[in-house]
Amino acid sequence: MKYIMTILTMLGFAVLMAIIFLYAQIRFDAYKIIDYTPKLTTQIYDRNGELVANLFDDENRLYVDFKDIPARVIEALIATEDTSFFEHNGINIEAIFRALIKDIHAMKMVEGASTITQQLIKNTVLTRQKTLTRKLNEAILAYTVESSLTKEQILERYFNHVYFGHGYYGIKTAAQGYFNKTLDALTIKEIAMLVGLPKAPSSYDPTRHMDLSLSRANQVVNRLYTLGWISEAEYTKATLEHPMVYDETLTRNKAPYVVDEAIKSLGAEYEDIKKGGYKIYLSIDLKLQQLAHESLNVGYKGMVSRLGKDVNSSELNGAMVVMENGTGNVLALVGGVDYAKSSFNRATQSKRQPGSSFKPFLYQKALDWGYSPLSEIPDISRTYVNSETDETWTPKNYENDFEGLITLKEALVHSRNLATINLLSLLGLDTVYKELKKDGFKSLTMDLSIALGSFGVSPLEYSSFYSMFPNYGVRTDPLLVKKVINRQGVEKVYEAKTQTITSPKQSYLMIDMMKEVVKRGTGRNAQVPGIEIAGKTGTTNSSVDVWFCGFSPDIEVITWYGNDNNTPLKKGETGGRAAAPAFKHFMTKYVELHPETTREFKMPEGVNARKVDGTTEFFTDVSPFPKTNTKQLKEEGGLIF
């Protein structure tokens, strides 16, 4: 007797544990539906609200609230899947008996009797297997869910969770994906096509089986007409309609280099960036992004044509960054000529030597420390000896000549290497180095070669430093992400950081000098009719890197070309020859798109002008007009270097 009691106790305990487990599992499954928090697609927009890309992991889902689901969409679903949806409590007993009779007659399960609530449960927490155990769990869960949620809440979850084929989860995603429409813009036939999809998403996918999709949709339309929910005229029109269906990529990524950088910059702050349903608004303009890509390829194709058999198309590449001067807004960012061939982002990840395009920063220091554009500096050759290694360095001008004495302006206009190195020596390497570090420059070499840009910098980073010129002395960090809105509607706004480097009047002196670079110097190929352009070319030793960094009063454009493996380009490829034409192409088209853009630089207070040999020269109290000139020095007994 004692043995029997023990067995009964154990059996009872086992049954109790099974009940507890089943109850816990049901509560857990019900909780997943009641407290519904699905994976949502994050969408990225440009500054004009145009979609740039969709971000998601394994489920591409755009959420729609019940109040935003058109009544006709709801009617179509109910008419097709569960006509008595608003009458039952999750289980349709009549439908169950009707299906049971058919199953008995066929001696197997051939017809289901699932309500919309049960279908939601099946798609959310249970398998699709037609087993008695699953159907029992489904029934219990249906009652649980119906007792916790309103009918509207159940429908909202259904429309957002169910798979509609082609990688689209939720009806809003499917409407935009298949038809490029919002829900309220759908026709009856389009609604019918969508409503008919969940039954067999792959079979009824209109991008692959249009005939089956239309046939299924006509069944839905017929059901609506049979119930009297649409008129005869609507029925006839819907039956004959053949909607336009789109077959686009799920991500719809129109600016992959930009999207990659946005994900990289936000990834640490938003770990669920690909499933959190964020709305990310960028500073870029998709029209300008396309124009930048086109312009970069104009320069690239020109180089390929000139290089001929010497071109290494697998290595030659480029990058372009377009930034709004005053705000730091990145209007376009292109990290290569073809993302499909290489996703490496040269605009942000590649550190290349800026060469002579760095010279304006050194000349700005000279201006701020008392030199004027007409101050003269020696343009002569010298040999420098490294005291530690005894190695010698004898830099040269690109033309392999020298001028003797030359003004700051002429040295910059014609990009004289020797004059620039001598200027750095006169200013003091240690002092200049420390000041440039304060300004934010990194990886600077502690030797005179920094005068020729002998350090690495990315085009995006460089755009920040170059902004100090058109911003009249204020450096502005590039801003790619403007704001992020989470699924609850909470908004976070981002702003660009700034740093004052020099005064407006001193900066204007440099603007004028860089305008001359474009008018008659190494940047002549960057001239754009009808608008003032300032800038500087950059060409490193053996033409490994070629740049043109230019700006108008409103925007700046940083352009770079080179081989990814750092091998030299063909002799003769310079910033003025290779990069400046790409800048010109962009700026010419930009002015056409934005005729309202500012055409002339404004002269700030504190800048004075004087005519010298018919040319207007500018000076300030910090950079006064020079009292002596080369002729006077010669008369006084020669030049002293």
N, C-alpha and C positions, 0 to 999 in steps of 0.2 A: 504493500500500500504506500509505504514511504517512497519507494522507487517511482511509482506512478505519479505521486504528488510532485516529485522533483521534476519529472519530465513535463508535467502540465505547467508547472511554474516557469520552466525554461521556455516552453512554447508561448506561454502568455507574455513573457518578457520580450521574446522575439517579435511577437505580433505588435506589442506596444512600441517597440523600437522602430519597427517598420512603419507604423502609423505616424510616429513622431518624425521619422525621416521624410516620409511622403509629405507631411504637413509643412515641414521646414522647406522642402524643395519647392512645393507649390507657392509658399509665401515668398521665397526667393525669386522664383520665376515671375510671379505676379508683380513684385516690386520693380523688376526690370521694365515692365510695361507701364505700371502706374507712375513711377518716377522716371520717365522716359528721357534719357540723355544720349541721343545717338551721336555718332561721329558725323561732323558736318564739314563740308568743303569750305575752305578759306578762299575768298575771292580778292584779287588784286586789281585795282583800278588806276587809271592815269589821272592827271590833274583835271581832266575834263569829264571824269566819270565814266570813261569808256573801259570796258573789261580788258585787262591785260592778260590775266591767266587765272585758272582754277588750281588750287593746291589741295591735294588729298592723299591719303595713304591707300587704303583698300576699298573705301566706299565713297563714291562721288555723290554727295547729297547736299542739296540746297533746301533749307527748311521753309515751310510756309505755314502760317497760322490759319486756324480754321476760318476766321473772319475774312481771310483773303482768298478762300477757295470758292469759286463761282458756284452758285446753286445748281447750274446745269451739269457741272462735273460731278457733284454729289448725286444728283438724280440718275446720271448714267451709271454710276457704280452700283447704287441700290437697285436699279432696275435690272441690272445684269447679274449681280451676285447675291442679293439678299433683299427681296422686295418688302419683307415684313420686318426689316431691321429695327424700326422704331417701335415695334410692338412686342418683340420677344425680350427675354432676359439673358441673352447670350446663346441660348440653345433653341433651335427651331424643331420642336417635337414632330410636327406634321411632316417636315422635310426628312427627318430621320427615318420615320416609318416608311415613307415613300422610297427612300434609298435602300432601306433594309429589304424590302420586298424584291427590288431589282437584284440585290446582291445574292439573296437566297435562290432566286430563279437562275442566276448565272453560276451559283456555287462558288463565288469568290467576290471580293470587294471590287465593284466596278463603278460605283457612283458614291460620291461623298454628299454630305448634307451640311457642309460647314457654313456658318454665318460669317459675316464680316469680322465679328469679334474673334471667332475661332481661327479665321484666316490670319488675323493679326498675330494671334498667339502662335500659330504654326510657323509664321515667318520670323517671329521674334525669339522664341525660346524653345520650340519643339522641332522635331524632325518631320519630314514629309511622309514617313512610312505609315501605311494604312494598317495599324495594329490596334487591337482592342485596348491595350494598356495606354497607348498614346491617346486614343480617343477618349478614354476615361479621364486622363490627366487634363486633356483639352477641355472637356466639359466642366470639370471642377474649376479650372482656371477661368473659363468663360464667365461662370457665375461670380467668381471673385472679382474679376476685372469690372464686370457690369455693375457690381455693387459699390465699386470705388470710383468709377469714372462716369462722366456723362456720355451720352451718345455722341455729342460733338467732339469730346476729347478722344473718344475711340476712333472716330473718323479722321481726326487730325493725325493721330499716330499712324493709322493705316496709310494714309496718303503720303506720309513722310518716310515710312520705313520700307514699304514694299519695293521690290526690285522690278524695274520696268525694261530690263534688257539693255544691251549696248554699254554697260558700265554705269547706267543711270539709276540711282536710288532716290525714290521719291518722285512724285508727279511734277513738281516744279522743275526739278532737274531734267526730267524727260521732256517736258514741254519746251524748255530752252534748247535742249540738245537736239531733239528731232526736228523741231519746227522753228527754232530761233524766235520763240514767242513767249510772252507772259501768259499766265493761265486765263486772264480775262480777255485775251485776244484770240483764243482758240475758237475754231468753228466746231459745229456739232460733230462732223466727221473726224476731225482731229481729236476731239475729246473721246469719241468712241474708239479710236485707234489706241489711245493711251489706256483707257479703262480695260480694254480687251487684252492688254499685254501681260499682266501678272499671271494669268492662267498658264501661259507657256512663253516666257520672255524670249527665249532663243528662237522658237519657231515663228513667232509673230513679229520679230524685229523687222521693221519696215526698211531698214538699210540693207537687209539681206534677203528678206522674203516679202516683198511688197504685195504680191498677190494674196498670200495668206493673211497678211495684216489687214488688207482691205476687206477680205471676206469676213474675217472676225469682226471688224468694225461694223460691217453691214448688219451682222447679227445683233450687235448692240443697238444700232439705229432702229432696226426692226422691232426690238423689244420695247424701246422708248415709244415707238408709234403704236404698238399693240396696247400698251398701258394708257395711251392717250396723253402722254406727257410732251409730245411734239405734234405739230400740225402736219397735215398731208403735204403741204408745200415744203415744210422743213424736211420732212422725210424724203421727198423726191430729190430735193437739192443735195441733201447729205449723201444719199445713195449714189448719186452721179459724181460727186466730188472726188477728185484725185489730188490730195494735198502734196505740196512740195516738201520733201524730206531731206534733211542735211545729214551728212556723214563727216563730222569734223572730229579732230582729236579731242579727247576728254579734257585735257588741260587748257586747250585753246591758247596756248602760250605764244603771244605775239612779240615778246621781247625777252628771250631766254637769258641773255646776259644780265639784264636788269633784274629779272625774277630771282636768279641765282644769288645776286648780291643782296637783294631784299631779304631772302631767307637767311642768308649768312649773318646779316646785321641784326635780325630780330630773333634768331634761333635761341639764343641764350635766355632772352627775356620771355619768350613764348615757346615753351617746350612742346606744346600741343599745336603748333602753328599749322600743321597739315590736317588736323581733325577738330580744331576748336571753333570753326565757323566764323573766323574773323573777317572783317572788311578792312582791307589795307589800302590806303590811298597814297599813291606815290606822287612825286613832283614831276615825273617825266610827262612829256606830251608825245603820244604815239605817232603823230604825224611827223614830229621832229625826230623821233627815234628812227623812223623809216628813212627819213632824209639823211640822217647821220650815217646810217648803214650804207645807203646809196653813195654818199660822198666819200666814205672810207674806201669803197670799192672803186670809185673813180680814180683815186690816187693809186690804189693797188694795181689796177689794170694798166695804168700808165707806166708804172715801174716794170711790170711783167713785160710790156711791149718793148721797153728800152733794154731790159736785161737780156731778152732773147734766150739763147741757149744757156746763158749763165744763170738763169733764174732757178731757184730751188723752191718750187711751188708748195712743197710740203713744209717748208720752214718759213718762207716769207709771210709776214702777217702785219697787222696794225691794230690801232685802237683809237677811239675818239670819245672825248667827254665834252658835253655842252652844258654850261652852267649859267644861270641867271645871276648877274653880278651882285645886285643889291641884296638878294634873299639867300643866295647859296643853293637855290633849287636846281637840282640836276635835271635838265630838260631832256637829255639823251645820254646814253652810255652804251657804247658798242665795244665789246672786248675782243673782237676778231672779225675777219672778213666772212667767215662761214661757221656758224655754231654747230651745224650738223657734222662738220669735219673735225672741229675742235671746240670743246666747251670750256677750255682754259680761258679765263677772263684776263686778258692782258691789260685792261683798263684799271683793274684793281689788284691783281695778283703778281703782275710782272714788274720787277724793279729794274729800270733801265737808266743808263746815264743820260742826263739832260743836255750834256754838251754846252754849246754856246748859248742855248736858250736860258741858261742860268745867269748869264752876265748882267741882266738888268737888276738883279738883287744886289750884286756887288756895287754897281754904279749908283744904286739908290742910297747905299751907305755913304758913298763918296759925296753925294749931293747933301745928305743930311748932316755931314760933318764939315760943310763949308765949301766944297767944290761947286762949281757951276757947270752948266752944259758946255760953256766955252773955255773952261779951265783946260790947260794943256798938260798932257802926260807923255812920257817917252814911249815911242813905239820902236824899240830896238831889240836886237837879239842878245840874250845872255845865256851863259851856261851855269846851271846850279849844281852844287855838289852836296850829296848826302853825307853829313859829317860822321854818321855811324857806319855806313856801308861803302863810302867813297864812290858810290854810283853817281853818274852825271846825268843831267836832264837839260837838253837844249830845245826848248819849244820853238815852234815856227808859226807864222801866219799861214792861212790857207793858200795864199798866193805866193808864198816863199819870198816875200819882200818885206821892207819896213819903211816907215814914213819919217822917222826921226821924232819930231814932236807932232802931236795930233790932239785935237780937242776931244773931250769926253763924248760929245755927240757924234763926231765923225768916227770915233773908235767903235761906238756901239752900232752905228748905221752900217758900217762895213765889217763888223764883227772881227776886229783886230785882236788876235790872241795875245800878241806880245804886249800891246798897250794895256790890256786887261790884267795880265800877270804883273806887270810893273806897277799898275795902280794898286793891286792887292798888297804888293810889297811896301808901297808908300804908306798905305793905310795901316798896315801892321797885321800880319797873319793872325796872331793871337787874339787881337781885339775884334777883328772881323769874325773869326771863328766863334767866339763867345756870343757875339750879337746874333749871328745866324742861328745858333742853337737856341737862344732865347725866343727867336721868331718861330721856332718849331721845327727847323730842319733837323733831320736825323741822318745817321750814317755818313756824316761828312768826314772827308779825309783831312788830317791835320797837316796839310802841306799846300804849296802854292797851286797845285793842280786843281784845287776846288774852283779856281777862277774859270776853269774850262768845264765845270760840271762833272767832275770825276767821282760821282757817287750815284747810288741807285735810288730811284723814286718812281712810284706808279703814276700813270696819267691822272687818275682821280685825285690822288694826294697832291699832285703838282697843280691841279686846278685850284686847290685851296690857296696855295702860296701865290699863284698868279692873280688871284682875285684882289690882292692888295693894290694893284695898279688901277684897274677901272673903278675900284671902290674908294679911290682917293685916300689910300693909306690904311684902310681897314681890311684885314684878312678875314675871310668868311669860310667856314668849313662847309664842304658840300653836303646838301641835305637831300636824301633820296626818299625817305619815308616821311610823309606829312602827318598822317594820323592813323591810328588803329582803333577800330570799334569792335568790342567783343560781342558774343551772342546775346548778352543782356542789354546791349545798347550803350555800354559805358565807353566813353571816348577818351583816348589819350593822344595829345597833340605833341609833335616834336618840332623843335626850333633849332636853327643853325647857331653854332657858337661863333663868336667873333673875337678878334684881337687887333688892337690898334698898333700899327707898325710905324707909321710916320704921319705927318700932317697932310691935309689936302693940297696945300700950296706946293709942298715938296714933291708929292706924288704927281702933280700935274706936270712938273718939269720932266719927269720920266715918261709920262704919257706922250708928251710932245716929241721926245727923242725916239720913242718907239713908233710914233706915227711916221717919222722920217725913215725908219727902217723899211716900212712898207712902201712909202712914196718913191724912194730912190736907192734903197739899200738891198740887203740880202733877201728881204721879204717882198720884193716887187710882184711876185706871182700871186700874192694874196690880195691885191687891190680889188675893191668892189666899187663900181661906179655909184655915186650918189650917197655914199656913207663913209664917215671917217673910220679907218681901221688902224689899230696899233698892234704891234706884236714883235716877236723875235724868233728867228730861225735857230735851229740847233743841229749840229752835225758833229759826231764824235770821231775819234781817230779811226781811219780806214772806213768811215761811213758805216759803222756797226749799228748806230742809232741815228735816225733823222727825225726832227721835230719841227712843227710850227705851232707856236703858242700865240694866238691872236685874240683880239677882243674889239668889240664895238662899245658904245656907251652903255648898252643894255646887257649884252651877253659875251661870254668868252668861250673859245673853242680850242681844246688841246688835242693835237693830232700827232700820232707817233707811228713810225714804221721801222721794221727791222726783221732780222731772222731770229726765230725762236731759239736757235742753238748759238746765238751770239757771234756768228761768223759775219765777216764784212759783206757789205753790199758792193755792187760794181762801182769802180771809181767814177766819181762825178755825180753820184746820187747824194744830194744834200737836202737839208730841211727846206730850202727855198725851191728846189726842183721837184722833190717828191711829196712833201707834206703840205706846202702852201697851196697847191692847186686843189687839194681836197677841202681845205679851209674855204677857199674862194667859192667852190661849188656849193658848199653848205650855206655860206653867208649870202650868196646871191639868191638862192632859193628861199632862204629865211626872210629876206627883205620882201620878196614877192608875197610870201604868206602873211607877213606882218608889216604892211606898209606904214603902220603907225609907230614903228620902232624909232627911237631917238637916233638922229643922224649925225650930231656933232657933240663933241666933248665940251662941257662947260668949264670955263676958267674960274676957279675959286678966288676968293679975296686974298690979297697978299701977294699975288703974282703980278709982276710988272713986265712990260715989253719994250724992246728997243729995236729999231731997224739997223741992220748991219749988212752993208753991201746988198741992199734990196730984200734981205731976208729978215723976218721977224724972229727975234731971239727973246727968250723969257728968263727972268731971274727973280729972286726973292731976297729978303733981308738975311736969310740963312745962307743962300747961294747967290751972293752979289755978282754983279757984272764985273768981270776981271779988269784990273787996272793995267795989266801988262799983257803983251802978246809976243809971239815968236820974233817979229821984226825988231821990237824994242830990245829983247834979250840978245839978239844977234849983234845989235849996235853997241850993247854994253860989254861985249867981249866974249860972246859964244854961248853955247848951251851947256848947262851943267846938269848931269843926270845923277 
